[in-house]
Amino acid sequence: MSVMKFCRECNNVLYPKEDREQRILLFACRNCDHQEVADDCIVYRMEVNHSVGEHSQVLQDVAADPALPRTRNVRCANCNHPEAVFFQAPSKAEVGMALFFICCNPNCGHRWRD
């Protein structure tokens, strides 16, 4: 069972903090300069790994989502289907948002951005 630790100086919650030089884990107060060594502490690290197929499946499922807007003003370049789902998402290369389209044809699932 985990127990919350509190600062001896100001009674605020202590948060885990890494001391990279000494390679130890500390509990530190964000309000004052109080720190104490974390003894008998268990640290968990969660890593989420996705395979390429999982990402593709998620994007294909997006086309069936009734909550997303649909348009008939664009045609899929892959299968010429007249309907696509679209959404905005941040672009890695650009500062703004990019508009992404996914073909609604269940046999296609082609993705493109505008």
DRENDO-1510 file (C-alpha; in Angstrom, 1 decimal, always signed):
<recs>
REC; n; res; u; v; w
REC; 1; MET; +0.0; +0.0; +0.0 .
REC; 2; SER; +1.4; +3.4; -0.9 .
REC; 3; VAL; +1.4; +6.2; +1.7 .
REC; 4; MET; +1.4; +9.9; +0.9 .
REC; 5; LYS; +4.3; +11.7; +2.5 .
REC; 6; PHE; +4.1; +15.3; +3.7 .
REC; 7; CYS; +6.7; +18.0; +4.2 .
REC; 8; ARG; +8.0; +18.5; +7.7 .
REC; 9; GLU; +8.5; +22.2; +7.1 .
REC; 10; CYS; +5.2; +23.3; +5.5 .
REC; 11; ASN; +3.0; +20.2; +5.5 .
REC; 12; ASN; +2.5; +20.1; +1.7 .
REC; 13; VAL; +2.6; +16.8; -0.3 .
REC; 14; LEU; +6.0; +15.5; -1.2 .
REC; 15; TYR; +6.6; +14.4; -4.8 .
REC; 16; PRO; +9.1; +11.9; -6.1 .
REC; 17; LYS; +12.2; +13.5; -7.6 .
REC; 18; GLU; +15.3; +12.0; -9.2 .
REC; 19; ASP; +18.8; +13.0; -8.2 .
REC; 20; ARG; +20.7; +12.1; -11.3 .
REC; 21; GLU; +24.2; +12.9; -9.9 .
REC; 22; GLN; +23.8; +10.6; -6.9 .
REC; 23; ARG; +21.5; +8.2; -8.7 .
REC; 24; ILE; +18.9; +8.2; -5.8 .
REC; 25; LEU; +15.2; +8.9; -5.5 .
REC; 26; LEU; +14.1; +11.7; -3.3 .
REC; 27; PHE; +10.8; +13.1; -2.1 .
REC; 28; ALA; +10.7; +16.8; -2.5 .
REC; 29; CYS; +8.4; +19.6; -1.6 .
REC; 30; ARG; +7.3; +21.9; -4.4 .
REC; 31; ASN; +6.6; +24.7; -1.9 .
REC; 32; CYS; +9.8; +24.9; +0.1 .
REC; 33; ASP; +13.3; +23.3; -0.3 .
REC; 34; HIS; +12.7; +20.3; +1.9 .
REC; 35; GLN; +13.9; +16.9; +0.5 .
REC; 36; GLU; +14.3; +13.5; +1.9 .
REC; 37; VAL; +15.6; +10.2; +0.6 .
REC; 38; ALA; +12.9; +7.8; -0.5 .
REC; 39; ASP; +13.4; +4.6; +1.4 .
REC; 40; ASP; +11.5; +1.4; +0.7 .
REC; 41; CYS; +9.9; +3.0; -2.4 .
REC; 42; ILE; +8.7; +1.1; -5.4 .
REC; 43; VAL; +8.6; +2.9; -8.7 .
REC; 44; TYR; +6.5; +1.7; -11.6 .
REC; 45; ARG; +7.1; +2.5; -15.2 .
REC; 46; MET; +4.4; +2.0; -17.8 .
REC; 47; GLU; +5.4; +1.5; -21.4 .
REC; 48; VAL; +2.9; +1.2; -24.2 .
REC; 49; ASN; +4.1; -0.5; -27.3 .
REC; 50; HIS; +2.0; -0.6; -30.4 .
REC; 51; SER; +2.6; -2.6; -33.5 .
REC; 52; VAL; +2.0; -1.2; -37.0 .
REC; 53; GLY; -1.1; -3.4; -37.3 .
REC; 54; GLU; -2.7; -1.9; -34.2 .
REC; 55; HIS; -2.3; +1.7; -35.5 .
REC; 56; SER; -3.9; +0.7; -38.8 .
REC; 57; GLN; -6.8; -1.0; -37.1 .
REC; 58; VAL; -7.5; +2.0; -35.0 .
REC; 59; LEU; -7.6; +4.3; -38.1 .
REC; 60; GLN; -9.8; +1.9; -40.0 .
REC; 61; ASP; -12.3; +1.8; -37.0 .
REC; 62; VAL; -12.4; +5.6; -37.2 .
REC; 63; ALA; -14.3; +5.4; -40.4 .
REC; 64; ALA; -17.2; +3.6; -38.6 .
REC; 65; ASP; -17.3; +6.1; -35.8 .
REC; 66; PRO; -20.8; +7.9; -36.0 .
REC; 67; ALA; -19.5; +10.8; -33.9 .
REC; 68; LEU; -17.0; +12.0; -36.4 .
REC; 69; PRO; -18.1; +14.3; -39.2 .
REC; 70; ARG; -18.4; +13.0; -42.8 .
REC; 71; THR; -18.1; +14.7; -46.1 .
REC; 72; ARG; -19.2; +13.9; -49.7 .
REC; 73; ASN; -17.1; +16.7; -51.1 .
REC; 74; VAL; -14.0; +14.7; -51.6 .
REC; 75; ARG; -13.3; +11.4; -53.4 .
REC; 76; CYS; -10.8; +8.8; -52.3 .
REC; 77; ALA; -7.8; +8.7; -54.7 .
REC; 78; ASN; -7.4; +5.0; -54.1 .
REC; 79; CYS; -11.0; +3.6; -54.8 .
REC; 80; ASN; -12.9; +6.7; -55.9 .
REC; 81; HIS; -15.4; +6.3; -53.0 .
REC; 82; PRO; -17.5; +9.5; -52.5 .
REC; 83; GLU; -17.5; +9.6; -48.7 .
REC; 84; ALA; -14.8; +10.2; -46.1 .
REC; 85; VAL; -14.6; +10.8; -42.4 .
REC; 86; PHE; -12.4; +13.8; -41.4 .
REC; 87; PHE; -10.8; +15.1; -38.3 .
REC; 88; GLN; -8.1; +17.6; -37.2 .
REC; 89; ALA; -5.0; +16.6; -35.4 .
REC; 90; PRO; -1.7; +18.3; -34.7 .
REC; 91; SER; +0.9; +17.9; -37.4 .
REC; 92; LYS; +4.5; +17.0; -36.5 .
REC; 93; ALA; +6.1; +19.2; -39.2 .
REC; 94; GLU; +3.8; +22.2; -38.9 .
REC; 95; VAL; +2.8; +24.4; -36.0 .
REC; 96; GLY; -0.9; +24.3; -36.8 .
REC; 97; MET; -3.5; +21.6; -37.1 .
REC; 98; ALA; -3.8; +19.3; -40.1 .
REC; 99; LEU; -7.0; +18.0; -41.6 .
REC; 100; PHE; -7.0; +14.2; -42.0 .
REC; 101; PHE; -9.4; +12.1; -44.2 .
REC; 102; ILE; -10.2; +8.4; -44.0 .
REC; 103; CYS; -12.1; +6.7; -46.8 .
REC; 104; CYS; -15.5; +5.2; -45.6 .
REC; 105; ASN; -15.3; +2.3; -48.0 .
REC; 106; PRO; -14.7; -0.7; -45.6 .
REC; 107; ASN; -12.6; -2.5; -48.3 .
REC; 108; CYS; -10.3; +0.5; -48.7 .
REC; 109; GLY; -9.6; +2.6; -45.6 .
REC; 110; HIS; -7.2; +4.9; -47.5 .
REC; 111; ARG; -5.9; +7.8; -45.4 .
REC; 112; TRP; -4.7; +11.2; -46.6 .
REC; 113; ARG; -4.3; +14.7; -45.3 .
REC; 114; ASP; -5.3; +18.1; -46.7 .
</recs>
